[in-house]
Each structure stands twice: as structure tokens, then as C-alpha cells.
Amino acid sequence: QNPKPAFRLYKEWVGEGPCDPIPAMATYIGSLDGTCYSYATGGEWSYQVCFGNELSQFKEGETISLGSFTSDSGEDVLLDATNVPYAYQAFTGGTNCGDPGDRSGTVRIKCETEGGPSGLASISEDVICVYILEFYTPLICDHPSF
């Protein structure tokens, strides 16, 4: 089941007619493309996203691809399970993981409301070899859907 974009849910809830034009998401987060951020879990593995390029998992002497950039949320803003809006970048075609196939991942881009710097905050692997990383940035906070 695909979640509905947040701004469409809001417009339906308030019963408004056609949506006003929403500024392009790239206006807010386009500067992330080409930048890399790392996240250490406290275990043996660390993770790195290079926006618009590659997602990887690494430890001393070993790097595993979690995929290359394939798509983003475009102009849609989605809602997570707790109704927090996010944009995303998807990465597919990573290192083979055996029976489940190739590794893949999604980086959810959320608003950093505490005034902190941009950065990865968490990672989960709810389905084997499919990763979800949470990335917070103040860059996206002024978008009307946030």
C-alpha cells in the first residue's frame, strides 16, 4: 500500500478545491545532491549516503553497496507511520544478498526542527537486505508540506 502524499491528505481533509502550486522540492533540498553523510550505529557497521549517487554499508576493510540512486519522491511528500512528513531518495541494485536478491535502501528526508545540522539519525532493516535510513535537515522545513 502506497501512502498518500501529505499535502494531498491535507487538502482532502480541509475540503479545498484544486491545490495551489507547490514549490519544487529541489528548491529546498537540491543542494544535498553530491554530498555524503555517514552514520555509525555503535556496532561494527557504519552507513553512508551520497545523495543522488550511492548508499553503502561499511566496516574496516569491507564495503557493501546498498544500491545506486534510482528515484526520489519528486514533488510528493509522504507520511510515515506516525504521520511525520518526508521526502525520499531510493537506491536499488546493491550487492547481492542471496535469496532475497540485491540490497536496496530508502533515505527518508525529514525536517530537523531542533535547529541542528543535517545528518543521518537512524537506520532500520525491517525486511532483510532492505534498509530505511532517517535523515534530518533544516533545508526542507520551509516547504509548505512540512
Residue frames as qw, qx, qy, qz and C-alpha x, y, z in Angstrom:
[[0.000, 0.889, 0.457, 0.000, 0.00, 0.00, 0.00],
 [0.425, 0.311, -0.009, 0.850, 1.47, 3.33, -1.05],
 [0.164, -0.595, -0.471, 0.630, 0.96, 6.21, 1.38],
 [0.271, 0.860, 0.361, 0.237, -0.81, 9.30, 0.10],
 [0.396, 0.353, -0.139, 0.836, 1.25, 12.47, -0.26],
 [0.236, -0.407, -0.572, 0.671, 0.89, 14.64, 2.85],
 [0.116, 0.217, -0.019, -0.969, -0.27, 17.80, 1.10],
 [0.402, -0.162, -0.662, -0.611, -2.97, 15.90, -0.76],
 [0.389, -0.408, -0.795, 0.226, -4.24, 14.43, 2.52],
 [0.111, -0.356, -0.342, 0.863, -4.39, 17.94, 4.00],
 [0.248, 0.071, -0.331, -0.908, -6.29, 19.33, 1.03],
 [0.447, -0.285, -0.785, -0.321, -8.79, 16.46, 1.23],
 [0.340, -0.382, -0.705, 0.492, -9.20, 16.95, 4.98],
 [0.007, 0.403, 0.229, -0.886, -9.99, 20.65, 4.75],
 [0.456, 0.615, 0.641, -0.061, -12.15, 20.13, 1.65],
 [0.046, 0.696, -0.224, -0.681, -10.31, 22.66, -0.50],
 [0.776, 0.599, 0.073, -0.182, -10.51, 22.59, -4.26],
 [0.810, 0.466, -0.160, 0.319, -7.51, 22.38, -6.58],
 [0.704, -0.483, -0.052, 0.519, -4.14, 22.60, -4.91],
 [0.107, 0.959, -0.204, -0.167, -2.10, 25.77, -5.21],
 [0.738, 0.506, -0.391, 0.215, 1.22, 25.16, -6.95],
 [0.775, -0.597, 0.101, 0.181, 3.70, 23.65, -4.50],
 [0.110, 0.855, -0.488, -0.138, 7.29, 24.89, -4.86],
 [0.815, 0.330, -0.476, 0.023, 9.66, 22.32, -6.34],
 [0.856, -0.504, 0.005, 0.116, 11.22, 20.06, -3.71],
 [0.766, 0.220, -0.018, 0.603, 14.58, 20.58, -5.41],
 [0.020, 0.818, -0.038, 0.574, 14.33, 24.25, -4.42],
 [0.609, -0.716, 0.192, -0.283, 14.71, 23.13, -0.82],
 [0.805, -0.408, 0.424, 0.078, 16.91, 20.02, -0.89],
 [0.780, 0.613, -0.070, 0.104, 18.68, 20.16, -4.26],
 [0.068, 0.829, -0.511, 0.217, 21.86, 21.27, -2.51],
 [0.759, -0.375, 0.517, -0.128, 22.09, 17.78, -0.92],
 [0.912, 0.407, 0.037, 0.038, 22.89, 16.15, -4.27],
 [0.617, 0.580, -0.366, 0.386, 26.54, 15.15, -4.37],
 [0.206, -0.637, 0.533, -0.518, 27.01, 15.47, -0.60],
 [0.686, -0.037, -0.725, 0.049, 27.78, 12.46, 1.61],
 [0.480, -0.573, 0.340, -0.571, 26.77, 11.76, 5.20],
 [0.490, 0.126, -0.852, 0.137, 27.86, 8.87, 7.42],
 [0.675, -0.489, 0.108, -0.542, 26.18, 7.19, 10.37],
 [0.291, 0.262, -0.885, 0.250, 27.77, 4.82, 12.90],
 [0.692, -0.414, -0.427, -0.410, 25.34, 2.50, 14.67],
 [0.484, -0.631, 0.493, -0.352, 27.60, 1.73, 17.59],
 [0.943, -0.028, 0.331, 0.009, 28.01, -1.81, 16.25],
 [0.611, -0.227, 0.505, 0.565, 30.53, -2.99, 13.70],
 [0.398, 0.496, 0.566, 0.525, 28.75, -1.48, 10.66],
 [0.011, 0.533, 0.097, -0.840, 28.52, 2.14, 9.58],
 [0.466, 0.629, 0.604, 0.149, 26.45, 3.59, 6.73],
 [0.148, -0.396, 0.187, 0.887, 26.96, 6.33, 4.18],
 [0.471, 0.715, 0.516, 0.011, 24.58, 8.06, 1.80],
 [0.205, -0.246, 0.318, 0.892, 25.86, 10.15, -1.08],
 [0.448, 0.591, 0.439, -0.508, 22.69, 11.88, -2.25],
 [0.596, 0.697, -0.123, -0.380, 21.91, 11.34, -5.90],
 [0.332, 0.608, -0.717, -0.081, 24.63, 8.71, -6.12],
 [0.614, 0.092, -0.779, 0.081, 25.20, 5.74, -3.76],
 [0.673, -0.571, 0.200, -0.426, 24.13, 4.19, -0.46],
 [0.656, 0.308, -0.668, 0.171, 26.62, 1.90, 1.29],
 [0.802, -0.583, 0.061, -0.119, 27.36, -0.11, 4.41],
 [0.591, 0.558, -0.489, 0.318, 30.93, -0.49, 5.60],
 [0.735, -0.660, 0.133, 0.076, 33.27, -1.71, 8.30],
 [0.243, -0.741, 0.549, 0.302, 37.04, -1.87, 8.44],
 [0.191, -0.320, 0.835, 0.404, 38.26, -3.23, 5.11],
 [0.177, 0.339, 0.898, 0.216, 34.80, -4.05, 3.69],
 [0.299, 0.269, 0.031, -0.915, 32.22, -2.02, 1.79],
 [0.250, 0.363, 0.892, 0.102, 28.83, -3.34, 0.70],
 [0.148, -0.089, -0.309, -0.935, 26.67, -1.44, -1.77],
 [0.266, 0.405, 0.741, -0.465, 23.08, -0.91, -0.66],
 [0.458, 0.668, 0.572, 0.128, 22.30, 0.49, -4.08],
 [0.261, 0.036, 0.241, 0.934, 22.71, 3.30, -6.57],
 [0.268, 0.388, 0.269, -0.840, 20.33, 6.24, -6.76],
 [0.177, 0.286, 0.851, 0.404, 17.29, 5.35, -8.86],
 [0.133, -0.667, -0.502, -0.534, 14.49, 7.76, -7.91],
 [0.079, -0.028, -0.500, 0.862, 13.19, 10.32, -5.47],
 [0.142, 0.547, 0.740, -0.365, 9.82, 11.46, -4.21],
 [0.187, 0.496, 0.459, 0.713, 9.67, 14.22, -6.81],
 [0.178, -0.414, 0.044, -0.892, 7.10, 16.73, -5.67],
 [0.725, -0.459, -0.430, -0.280, 5.25, 14.28, -3.42],
 [0.096, -0.455, 0.663, -0.587, 5.67, 14.39, 0.34],
 [0.659, -0.209, -0.703, -0.166, 4.73, 11.16, 2.09],
 [0.531, -0.615, 0.281, -0.511, 3.75, 10.37, 5.68],
 [0.273, 0.256, -0.907, 0.193, 5.48, 7.78, 7.85],
 [0.451, -0.366, -0.814, -0.019, 3.63, 5.50, 10.29],
 [0.279, -0.519, -0.514, 0.623, 3.49, 8.31, 12.86],
 [0.245, 0.878, 0.403, 0.083, 2.23, 10.89, 10.31],
 [0.309, -0.709, 0.232, 0.589, 5.57, 12.70, 10.05],
 [0.660, 0.739, 0.024, -0.132, 6.06, 14.05, 6.51],
 [0.525, -0.482, 0.531, 0.459, 9.11, 13.12, 4.48],
 [0.617, 0.662, -0.318, -0.282, 10.61, 13.26, 1.01],
 [0.838, -0.283, 0.451, 0.121, 12.89, 10.41, -0.07],
 [0.373, 0.623, -0.618, -0.300, 15.62, 9.10, -2.31],
 [0.957, -0.041, 0.246, -0.148, 15.57, 5.42, -3.31],
 [0.051, 0.647, -0.742, -0.170, 18.64, 3.27, -4.01],
 [0.946, 0.083, 0.222, -0.221, 18.49, -0.14, -5.72],
 [0.818, 0.506, -0.252, 0.102, 20.77, -2.74, -7.29],
 [0.294, -0.774, 0.536, -0.168, 23.16, -3.13, -4.35],
 [0.072, 0.393, -0.917, 0.023, 25.36, -6.12, -3.54],
 [0.687, -0.149, -0.605, -0.373, 23.52, -9.42, -3.86],
 [0.407, -0.413, 0.548, -0.603, 22.06, -10.68, -0.60],
 [0.148, -0.020, 0.987, -0.053, 21.35, -14.29, -1.56],
 [0.098, 0.453, 0.882, 0.083, 17.74, -15.45, -1.64],
 [0.113, 0.778, 0.412, -0.460, 16.11, -12.00, -1.14],
 [0.551, 0.720, 0.231, 0.354, 18.10, -10.61, -4.10],
 [0.435, 0.406, -0.139, 0.792, 20.02, -7.35, -4.28],
 [0.281, -0.483, -0.476, 0.679, 20.26, -4.98, -1.35],
 [0.073, 0.637, 0.354, 0.681, 18.30, -1.72, -1.55],
 [0.298, -0.407, -0.510, 0.697, 17.51, 1.26, 0.61],
 [0.007, 0.813, 0.379, 0.442, 15.46, 4.38, 1.05],
 [0.316, -0.090, -0.352, 0.877, 16.62, 7.58, 2.72],
 [0.124, -0.818, -0.551, -0.105, 13.69, 9.43, 4.26],
 [0.295, 0.242, -0.107, 0.918, 14.40, 13.15, 4.35],
 [0.330, -0.747, -0.576, 0.031, 12.65, 14.85, 7.28],
 [0.005, -0.856, 0.037, -0.516, 12.56, 18.30, 8.84],
 [0.562, -0.084, -0.520, 0.638, 15.14, 18.97, 11.58],
 [0.244, -0.833, -0.335, -0.367, 13.02, 21.08, 13.94],
 [0.664, -0.658, -0.145, 0.325, 15.59, 21.46, 16.74],
 [0.125, 0.968, -0.207, -0.072, 17.89, 23.69, 14.68],
 [0.688, -0.418, 0.522, 0.280, 20.60, 21.04, 14.45],
 [0.091, 0.522, -0.628, -0.570, 22.75, 20.28, 11.43],
 [0.831, 0.264, -0.271, -0.408, 21.76, 17.94, 8.61],
 [0.008, -0.450, 0.888, -0.091, 22.59, 14.31, 9.27],
 [0.642, -0.109, -0.721, -0.237, 21.59, 10.66, 9.38],
 [0.436, -0.467, 0.410, -0.651, 19.81, 9.78, 12.62],
 [0.684, -0.130, 0.662, -0.276, 18.82, 6.12, 12.39],
 [0.397, 0.290, -0.748, -0.447, 18.71, 3.01, 10.25],
 [0.716, -0.042, 0.570, -0.402, 16.39, 0.03, 10.23],
 [0.243, 0.234, -0.854, -0.397, 16.27, -3.24, 8.33],
 [0.660, 0.021, 0.418, -0.624, 12.65, -4.36, 8.82],
 [0.932, 0.333, 0.069, -0.123, 12.90, -6.63, 5.77],
 [0.749, -0.337, 0.371, 0.434, 16.18, -8.50, 5.27],
 [0.508, 0.009, 0.423, 0.751, 18.55, -6.54, 2.99],
 [0.057, 0.731, 0.400, 0.549, 16.09, -3.62, 2.60],
 [0.422, -0.251, -0.380, 0.784, 17.25, -0.60, 4.58],
 [0.044, -0.884, -0.335, -0.322, 15.48, 2.59, 5.69],
 [0.481, -0.084, -0.266, 0.831, 17.61, 5.49, 6.85],
 [0.101, -0.913, -0.391, 0.061, 16.21, 8.59, 8.53],
 [0.476, 0.151, 0.030, 0.866, 17.90, 11.85, 7.51],
 [0.124, -0.865, -0.419, 0.246, 17.05, 15.15, 9.17],
 [0.420, 0.142, 0.164, 0.881, 17.77, 18.56, 7.69],
 [0.063, 0.621, 0.348, -0.700, 16.59, 22.12, 8.27],
 [0.035, -0.162, 0.538, 0.826, 16.69, 22.64, 4.48],
 [0.158, -0.324, -0.833, -0.419, 13.26, 21.04, 3.97],
 [0.102, -0.440, -0.696, 0.558, 11.42, 22.68, 6.88],
 [0.173, 0.414, 0.045, -0.893, 10.18, 25.71, 4.91],
 [0.156, -0.109, -0.806, -0.560, 8.48, 23.57, 2.26],
 [0.514, -0.216, 0.005, -0.830, 4.69, 24.12, 2.59],
 [0.827, -0.142, -0.478, -0.259, 4.07, 20.38, 3.16],
 [0.586, -0.042, -0.623, 0.516, 6.28, 20.36, 6.25]]
